[in-house]
Amino acid sequence: MTCVRCGSVLQGAGPCPKCLLTTASETFAGLELLEPLGEGGMGTVYRARHVRLDRLVAVKFLSAALATQPELKDRFTREARALAKVTHRNVVQIFDAGEEDGEAYLVMEYVDGGTLAAKGQLEPREAVRVTLAVCEALQAVHDAGLVHRDVKPENVLLTSNGEVKLSDFGIARETKGQALTRPGAAMGTPGFVAPEVLRGEPASVRADLYALGAMLRQLVTGEAPVGEAAPLPGGLDVIVRRAMAAAPELRFESAREFQLALRDVTLEAAGALPPEEQLWSRAVALSMTIAVAAGSWAGLVSLTPRVHAAGDVPPLVALGTRTLSDGRLFTVARFETGWILAAAALFSVALAAVGALRQHWRKAGLLTSRPSGPLPFARATFIAGAIAVSTFVTRKYFLSPELLAYMPLGGGAMIMAVAYFACLARLEAWRLGRRLLREPAWVLGVIGGSIPPVVEGLRQMLERAQP
C-alpha cells in the first residue's frame, strides 16, 4: 500500500508518517495532525487540532489495508453513524466522519488523561467509582441498539480531572442486524470475552456485562481476569461472580441493574471488611489487648521494688537484693514467675489468633492495598489517647488531694481502650499494607495512652525504692 500524497510505502494503518512529519504546517480535512496516540484493529488514532474551532480532537483513520475494500469503508462510515446515536457524558463523543485524499477518518473528542489500563491496580473505592461510570456509558450504548463487544481497561479513558469515557467502538455491533466490523476481526480480548461468544454465538448485552465484571475484577486485583481468583473485598466478590457467570441468564439483565447492585457496596465500604469479618477482627484485637495488659502488668510488678516476707520462697532471678534486719528480703526487680508465665501464655494465644486471622484474610481475598486515605481506627486511637492523658493531667494537677493518684479503675479502662483501638488499627494496617509509623494519629494516640501508666509506674517505683 502506498501513500496517495507522497507515494511512500505504508507499513501500518493511518496516514503516512513521512507526510505527517514533513508537512506539519499543512492541514488534513481542516485538522492539524500533531502526534499518534495509539493503534487498534480498525486503524490509528492521532491527536490533532481542529483549525477553525482551535481545539484538540482525536482523529481515527481507517487502516490502509482495509481502505482498499469499498464495503469495509462503508462499514466504517456506518459505524460512525451508529455511534453518533450515543450521546452521554461517559461516552467519547464523535464530531465528524468523512474521507479525504483516499483516507476515511472519524473526528472524536480528545481525552487527555490516558487509559484506565495505565493506572494499574486501583483501590476498591476508585475501582467502584470508575465501574459505576462505565455502567452509565454501557446503558446508553445498549439503549442506542449497540453492543460494544470490547469493554476493557484499555478502552476506558480518563480525563485529567478523573472523568470516565468509554471509547473504541471498532468492533461494536448492532443488537439487531449485522456486525459493523469486518469478517474475521477479533471479537474481543481474552479474559473479557463471554463463554457463549467464544462458542460462536453473537454477542449480546450480557456479553458486555461479563466484560465489565472482568474489568472490575482486574482493577481491584491488578491481575488479568483469567482462571480462578481469590474473593474480592467487601461485597464486590458477589457482584463480579454474578456478572461473570458462565450462563448468560444468570448474569445481570442490564447495565443499570449492575449499577444498582454496585451502588449497594458503598464507596467507603468497598475496601472495608464485611460485618461478619469485623467481629473476628475485633475478637482478635481484644485478645491482643488482654495480652498487652497482662504483659504490662507483669512488667510493672516485676520492676516495682518489693519486700518479701522472711518465709517466702526467694525469686528465681532478682536484682538489687538485700536482706533486711528483720530477716525479710528486699528486691528492686525480680522475675515474677506467675505473672510472666501468664502473660507469655496470653501472648501466645494472641499471636496464634493473629496468624489465623491473617491466613483467613489471605484465603478470602480480604488483603488489599490502600496506600492512602484514612486508616480505620487510627483516629479512634488518637481520641482515646487524648482523653486518657487529659484526664490524668486534670486529676493530677487540678483536682482535690483525694484524687491525686491516677484512679485505677477509670485510668485502667482508658488505657485498655487505647490499646484496643491501637490493636484494631494494627490489624487494619497489616490488611491494607500500610506502615503505622506514618500514621500520626495512631502514633500520637499510643503516646498519649502510654503517658499515665508510665508516669504513675515511675512514681510508685521511686516511692518504694527505699524499704
C-alpha positions as CSV (number, residue, x, y, z in Angstrom):
1,M,0.0,0.0,0.0
2,T,1.4,3.4,-1.0
3,C,0.6,6.9,0.3
4,V,-1.8,8.8,-2.0
5,R,0.2,12.0,-1.4
6,C,3.9,11.2,-1.5
7,G,4.0,7.6,-2.8
8,S,5.8,6.2,0.2
9,V,5.1,2.5,1.1
10,L,2.8,2.3,4.1
11,Q,3.6,-0.4,6.7
12,G,0.7,0.1,9.0
13,A,-2.6,1.9,9.4
14,G,-3.4,5.5,9.3
15,P,-1.8,8.4,7.4
16,C,1.7,8.4,6.0
17,P,4.3,9.1,8.8
18,K,6.5,10.9,6.3
19,C,3.8,13.3,5.3
20,L,2.9,13.9,9.0
21,L,6.5,14.8,9.8
22,T,7.3,16.9,6.8
23,T,4.0,18.8,6.3
24,A,3.1,19.6,9.9
25,S,2.1,23.1,8.9
26,E,-0.5,21.7,6.4
27,T,-3.9,20.6,7.4
28,F,-5.9,17.5,6.7
29,A,-9.6,18.0,6.4
30,G,-9.3,21.1,8.4
31,L,-7.3,19.3,11.1
32,E,-3.6,19.8,12.1
33,L,-2.3,16.4,12.9
34,L,0.0,16.5,16.0
35,E,1.0,13.0,17.2
36,P,-0.1,9.4,17.1
37,L,-2.0,8.2,20.2
38,G,-2.3,4.5,19.5
39,E,-3.2,1.8,17.0
40,G,-6.2,-0.5,17.1
41,G,-7.8,-3.2,15.0
42,M,-9.5,-0.7,12.7
43,G,-6.8,1.9,12.4
44,T,-4.6,4.5,14.1
45,V,-5.7,7.4,16.3
46,Y,-4.0,10.8,16.2
47,R,-4.1,13.8,18.4
48,A,-5.0,16.8,16.3
49,R,-6.1,20.4,16.4
50,H,-9.3,21.5,14.8
51,V,-8.1,24.6,13.0
52,R,-11.4,26.5,12.7
53,L,-12.5,25.8,16.3
54,D,-9.0,25.9,17.7
55,R,-9.5,22.9,20.0
56,L,-7.9,19.5,20.4
57,V,-9.6,16.5,19.0
58,A,-8.8,12.8,18.3
59,V,-8.8,11.6,14.7
60,K,-9.1,7.9,13.9
61,F,-8.0,6.8,10.4
62,L,-9.2,3.6,8.8
63,S,-6.4,1.0,8.3
64,A,-4.7,1.3,4.9
65,A,-5.2,-2.4,4.4
66,L,-9.0,-2.0,4.9
67,A,-9.3,1.2,2.9
68,T,-8.9,-0.6,-0.4
69,Q,-12.1,-2.5,0.1
70,P,-15.2,-0.3,-0.5
71,E,-17.5,-2.5,1.6
72,L,-15.3,-2.0,4.6
73,K,-15.0,1.7,4.1
74,D,-18.8,1.8,4.0
75,R,-18.9,-0.1,7.3
76,F,-16.5,2.4,8.8
77,T,-19.0,5.2,7.9
78,R,-22.0,3.2,9.1
79,E,-20.2,2.6,12.4
80,A,-19.7,6.3,12.8
81,R,-23.4,7.0,12.2
82,A,-24.4,4.3,14.7
83,L,-22.0,5.7,17.3
84,A,-23.4,9.2,16.7
85,K,-26.6,8.0,18.2
86,V,-25.0,7.7,21.6
87,T,-24.8,11.0,23.5
88,H,-23.6,10.5,27.0
89,R,-21.1,12.2,29.3
90,N,-19.3,8.9,29.8
91,V,-19.0,8.0,26.1
92,V,-16.4,9.6,23.9
93,Q,-18.3,11.9,21.6
94,I,-17.9,11.7,17.8
95,F,-17.9,15.1,15.9
96,D,-17.4,14.2,12.3
97,A,-16.7,11.5,9.7
98,G,-15.5,11.6,6.1
99,E,-12.9,10.8,3.5
100,E,-10.1,12.9,2.1
101,D,-7.2,12.0,-0.1
102,G,-8.4,8.4,-0.1
103,E,-8.4,8.1,3.7
104,A,-11.5,7.5,5.8
105,Y,-11.5,9.1,9.2
106,L,-13.5,9.9,12.3
107,V,-13.1,13.0,14.4
108,M,-13.8,12.4,18.1
109,E,-13.5,14.0,21.5
110,Y,-9.9,14.2,22.7
111,V,-9.5,12.8,26.3
112,D,-6.3,14.0,27.9
113,G,-5.8,11.6,30.9
114,G,-4.8,8.4,29.2
115,T,-6.3,5.0,29.5
116,L,-7.6,3.2,32.6
117,A,-5.1,0.4,31.9
118,A,-2.2,2.8,32.5
119,K,-3.4,3.3,36.1
120,G,-2.9,-0.4,37.0
121,Q,-4.4,-1.8,40.2
122,L,-6.9,0.6,41.9
123,E,-8.1,0.9,45.4
124,P,-11.6,-0.7,45.7
125,R,-13.2,2.7,46.2
126,E,-11.8,4.1,43.0
127,A,-12.5,0.9,41.1
128,V,-16.1,1.1,42.1
129,R,-16.3,4.8,41.0
130,V,-14.9,4.0,37.6
131,T,-17.1,1.0,37.1
132,L,-20.3,2.9,38.0
133,A,-19.4,5.4,35.3
134,V,-18.9,2.7,32.7
135,C,-22.2,1.2,33.7
136,E,-23.8,4.6,32.8
137,A,-22.0,4.5,29.5
138,L,-22.9,1.0,28.6
139,Q,-26.6,1.6,29.4
140,A,-26.6,4.5,26.9
141,V,-24.8,2.3,24.3
142,H,-27.3,-0.5,24.8
143,D,-30.3,1.9,24.7
144,A,-29.0,3.1,21.3
145,G,-29.2,-0.5,20.0
146,L,-25.4,-1.3,20.1
147,V,-23.2,-3.9,21.8
148,H,-19.7,-2.6,22.5
149,R,-18.0,-6.1,22.5
150,D,-14.6,-4.9,23.7
151,V,-15.1,-3.5,27.2
152,K,-11.7,-3.5,29.0
153,P,-9.4,-1.0,30.8
154,E,-7.5,-0.2,27.6
155,N,-10.8,1.1,26.1
156,V,-11.8,3.3,29.0
157,L,-10.2,6.8,29.0
158,L,-9.8,9.2,31.9
159,T,-9.8,13.0,31.7
160,S,-7.2,14.9,33.7
161,N,-9.8,15.6,36.4
162,G,-10.9,11.9,36.6
163,E,-14.0,11.8,34.4
164,V,-14.6,8.4,32.7
165,K,-15.1,7.9,29.0
166,L,-15.9,4.7,27.2
167,S,-14.1,4.6,23.8
168,D,-13.1,2.4,20.9
169,F,-16.2,1.1,19.2
170,G,-14.2,-0.6,16.5
171,I,-15.8,-4.0,16.8
172,A,-19.2,-2.8,18.0
173,R,-22.3,-4.4,16.5
174,E,-26.0,-3.5,16.4
175,T,-28.2,-5.6,18.6
176,K,-30.4,-6.1,15.6
177,G,-28.7,-6.7,12.3
178,Q,-25.2,-7.5,11.1
179,A,-21.9,-6.6,12.8
180,L,-20.3,-3.3,11.9
181,T,-16.8,-4.7,11.7
182,R,-15.0,-6.7,9.0
183,P,-15.3,-10.5,8.8
184,G,-12.5,-12.2,10.8
185,A,-12.0,-9.3,13.1
186,A,-11.1,-10.1,16.7
187,M,-14.3,-10.3,18.7
188,G,-12.7,-9.1,22.0
189,T,-9.8,-9.6,24.3
190,P,-9.0,-12.9,26.1
191,G,-10.3,-12.9,29.6
192,F,-13.0,-10.4,28.7
193,V,-15.0,-12.4,26.2
194,A,-18.1,-14.2,27.4
195,P,-18.1,-18.0,27.1
196,E,-21.0,-18.0,24.6
197,V,-19.2,-15.6,22.3
198,L,-16.2,-18.0,22.3
199,R,-18.6,-20.7,21.2
200,G,-19.5,-18.6,18.2
201,E,-22.8,-17.2,19.4
202,P,-23.5,-13.4,18.7
203,A,-22.5,-11.0,21.4
204,S,-25.4,-9.6,23.5
205,V,-25.9,-7.0,26.1
206,R,-25.0,-9.6,28.8
207,A,-21.7,-10.3,27.0
208,D,-20.8,-6.6,27.6
209,L,-21.7,-7.1,31.3
210,Y,-19.5,-10.1,31.5
211,A,-16.6,-8.0,30.2
212,L,-17.5,-5.3,32.7
213,G,-17.3,-7.7,35.6
214,A,-13.9,-8.9,34.3
215,M,-12.7,-5.3,34.2
216,L,-13.8,-4.7,37.7
217,R,-12.0,-7.8,38.9
218,Q,-8.8,-6.7,37.1
219,L,-9.0,-3.2,38.5
220,V,-9.3,-4.5,42.1
221,T,-6.8,-7.4,41.9
222,G,-4.3,-6.0,39.4
223,E,-4.3,-9.3,37.6
224,A,-5.7,-10.4,34.2
225,P,-9.2,-11.9,34.7
226,V,-8.2,-15.4,33.6
227,G,-8.8,-18.5,35.7
228,E,-9.9,-18.6,39.3
229,A,-9.3,-15.6,41.6
230,A,-9.3,-15.0,45.3
231,P,-12.6,-13.5,46.6
232,L,-12.7,-9.7,46.2
233,P,-13.1,-7.4,49.3
234,G,-16.4,-6.4,50.7
235,G,-19.5,-7.2,48.6
236,L,-17.6,-6.9,45.3
237,D,-17.0,-10.6,45.0
238,V,-20.7,-11.4,44.8
239,I,-21.2,-8.8,42.1
240,V,-18.2,-9.9,39.9
241,R,-19.1,-13.6,40.2
242,R,-22.7,-12.9,39.0
243,A,-21.5,-10.6,36.2
244,M,-19.1,-13.3,35.0
245,A,-21.4,-16.3,35.4
246,A,-20.9,-18.8,32.6
247,A,-24.6,-18.9,31.7
248,P,-25.9,-15.5,30.3
249,E,-29.3,-15.9,32.1
250,L,-27.5,-15.9,35.5
251,R,-25.9,-12.5,34.8
252,F,-27.3,-9.0,35.3
253,E,-30.0,-8.2,32.8
254,S,-28.8,-4.7,32.1
255,A,-26.0,-2.3,32.9
256,R,-28.5,-0.4,35.1
257,E,-29.1,-3.5,37.2
258,F,-25.3,-4.0,37.5
259,Q,-25.1,-0.3,38.6
260,L,-27.8,-0.6,41.2
261,A,-26.1,-3.7,42.7
262,L,-22.7,-1.9,42.8
263,R,-24.2,1.1,44.5
264,D,-25.2,-1.1,47.4
265,V,-21.5,-1.5,48.0
266,T,-20.8,1.9,49.4
267,L,-17.6,3.6,48.2
268,E,-16.2,3.7,51.8
269,A,-17.1,0.1,52.5
270,A,-15.6,-1.2,49.2
271,G,-12.2,-1.7,50.8
272,A,-13.6,-2.4,54.3
273,L,-14.3,-5.8,56.0
274,P,-17.8,-7.3,55.8
275,P,-19.7,-7.0,59.1
276,E,-19.2,-10.7,60.0
277,E,-15.5,-10.4,59.3
278,Q,-15.3,-7.3,61.6
279,L,-16.5,-9.4,64.5
280,W,-13.5,-11.7,64.1
281,S,-11.2,-8.8,63.8
282,R,-12.5,-7.2,67.0
283,A,-12.2,-10.5,68.9
284,V,-8.5,-10.9,67.8
285,A,-7.9,-7.3,68.7
286,L,-9.4,-7.9,72.2
287,S,-7.1,-10.9,72.7
288,M,-4.1,-8.7,71.7
289,T,-5.3,-6.1,74.2
290,I,-5.6,-8.6,77.0
291,A,-2.1,-9.9,76.2
292,V,-0.6,-6.4,76.2
293,A,-2.4,-5.6,79.5
294,A,-1.1,-8.8,81.1
295,G,2.4,-8.1,79.8
296,S,2.4,-4.5,81.0
297,W,1.2,-5.6,84.5
298,A,3.8,-8.4,84.7
299,G,6.5,-5.9,83.8
300,L,5.2,-3.3,86.3
301,V,5.0,-5.9,89.1
302,S,8.5,-7.3,88.2
303,L,10.1,-3.8,88.1
304,T,8.5,-2.4,91.3
305,P,10.7,-2.7,94.4
306,R,9.2,-5.2,96.9
307,V,9.8,-6.5,100.4
308,H,9.3,-10.3,100.7
309,A,8.3,-12.0,104.0
310,A,11.0,-14.0,105.7
311,G,9.4,-17.3,104.9
312,D,8.7,-16.6,101.2
313,V,10.4,-18.6,98.5
314,P,13.1,-16.2,97.1
315,P,12.6,-15.2,93.5
316,L,14.4,-17.2,90.7
317,V,16.1,-14.1,89.3
318,A,16.3,-10.8,91.2
319,L,18.2,-7.5,91.1
320,G,19.1,-5.2,93.9
321,T,18.6,-8.0,96.6
322,R,19.4,-7.4,100.2
323,T,18.3,-8.9,103.5
324,L,16.8,-6.6,106.0
325,S,17.5,-6.6,109.7
326,D,14.2,-8.4,110.5
327,G,15.0,-11.2,108.0
328,R,12.8,-10.0,105.2
329,L,14.2,-9.9,101.6
330,F,14.2,-6.7,99.6
331,T,14.4,-6.7,95.8
332,V,14.4,-3.8,93.4
333,A,13.3,-6.0,90.5
334,R,12.6,-9.8,90.1
335,F,11.3,-12.5,87.8
336,E,7.6,-12.8,88.8
337,T,7.1,-16.3,87.7
338,G,3.3,-16.4,87.8
339,W,2.6,-13.1,86.1
340,I,5.3,-13.5,83.4
341,L,4.2,-17.0,82.5
342,A,0.6,-15.9,82.4
343,A,1.5,-13.0,80.1
344,A,3.6,-15.3,77.9
345,A,0.6,-17.7,77.6
346,L,-1.8,-14.9,76.6
347,F,0.7,-13.5,74.1
348,S,0.9,-17.0,72.5
349,V,-2.8,-17.1,72.2
350,A,-2.9,-13.6,70.7
351,L,-0.2,-14.4,68.2
352,A,-1.9,-17.6,67.1
353,A,-5.2,-15.7,66.7
354,V,-3.4,-13.0,64.6
355,G,-1.8,-15.7,62.4
356,A,-5.1,-17.5,61.9
357,L,-6.8,-14.2,61.0
358,R,-4.2,-13.1,58.5
359,Q,-4.3,-16.6,56.9
360,H,-8.0,-16.3,56.6
361,W,-7.8,-12.9,55.1
362,R,-5.3,-14.1,52.5
363,K,-7.5,-17.1,51.5
364,A,-10.7,-15.0,51.5
365,G,-9.2,-12.3,49.4
366,L,-9.6,-9.6,52.1
367,L,-6.0,-8.4,51.8
368,T,-5.8,-5.3,49.7
369,S,-3.6,-2.3,49.1
370,R,-4.8,1.1,50.1
371,P,-1.6,3.3,50.2
372,S,-3.6,6.4,51.0
373,G,-6.8,7.6,52.8
374,P,-7.7,7.4,56.5
375,L,-6.6,4.3,58.3
376,P,-9.5,2.7,60.2
377,F,-9.3,3.1,64.0
378,A,-6.3,5.4,63.9
379,R,-8.5,8.3,64.7
380,A,-10.2,6.4,67.5
381,T,-6.8,5.6,68.9
382,F,-5.9,9.2,69.0
383,I,-9.1,10.3,70.6
384,A,-8.8,7.6,73.3
385,G,-5.2,8.5,74.0
386,A,-6.1,12.2,74.2
387,I,-8.9,11.5,76.7
388,A,-6.6,9.3,78.8
389,V,-3.7,11.8,79.1
390,S,-6.0,14.9,79.6
391,T,-8.0,13.1,82.3
392,F,-4.7,12.1,84.0
393,V,-3.3,15.6,83.9
394,T,-6.6,17.1,85.2
395,R,-6.7,14.7,88.2
396,K,-3.1,15.1,88.9
397,Y,-2.8,18.8,89.0
398,F,-6.2,20.4,89.1
399,L,-8.4,18.3,91.4
400,S,-8.5,17.8,95.2
401,P,-5.8,15.9,97.0
402,E,-8.0,12.9,97.4
403,L,-7.8,12.4,93.6
404,L,-4.1,13.0,93.2
405,A,-3.4,9.4,92.3
406,Y,-4.4,8.2,88.9
407,M,-7.6,6.3,89.7
408,P,-7.0,2.7,88.9
409,L,-10.5,1.8,87.6
410,G,-11.1,4.7,85.3
411,G,-7.5,5.0,84.2
412,G,-7.2,1.3,83.5
413,A,-10.3,1.4,81.4
414,M,-9.0,4.3,79.3
415,I,-5.6,2.6,78.8
416,M,-7.4,-0.6,77.7
417,A,-9.5,1.4,75.3
418,V,-6.3,2.9,73.8
419,A,-4.7,-0.5,73.5
420,Y,-7.8,-2.0,71.9
421,F,-8.1,0.7,69.2
422,A,-4.4,0.6,68.6
423,C,-4.6,-3.2,68.1
424,L,-7.5,-2.8,65.7
425,A,-5.5,-0.2,63.7
426,R,-2.5,-2.6,63.7
427,L,-4.6,-5.3,62.2
428,E,-6.1,-3.0,59.5
429,A,-2.6,-1.7,58.7
430,W,-1.5,-5.3,58.0
431,R,-4.5,-5.9,55.9
432,L,-4.2,-2.7,53.9
433,G,-0.4,-2.8,53.5
434,R,0.2,0.4,55.5
435,R,3.1,1.5,57.8
436,L,1.7,2.5,61.1
437,L,4.7,4.8,61.9
438,R,3.4,7.0,59.0
439,E,0.0,7.4,60.7
440,P,0.4,10.4,63.0
441,A,-3.0,9.9,64.6
442,W,-2.1,6.4,65.7
443,V,1.4,7.3,66.9
444,L,0.1,10.3,69.0
445,G,-2.8,8.2,70.4
446,V,-0.4,5.5,71.6
447,I,2.0,8.0,73.1
448,G,-0.9,9.7,74.9
449,G,-2.2,6.5,76.2
450,S,1.2,5.5,77.5
451,I,1.9,8.6,79.5
452,P,-0.4,7.9,82.5
453,P,0.8,4.3,83.3
454,V,4.5,5.2,82.7
455,V,4.4,8.3,84.9
456,E,2.4,6.5,87.7
457,G,4.6,3.5,87.4
458,L,7.8,5.5,87.8
459,R,6.3,7.4,90.7
460,Q,5.4,4.3,92.6
461,M,8.9,2.8,91.9
462,L,10.6,5.8,93.3
463,E,8.4,5.9,96.4
464,R,9.1,2.2,97.1
465,A,12.7,2.3,96.2
466,Q,13.6,2.5,99.9
467,P,12.4,-0.4,102.2
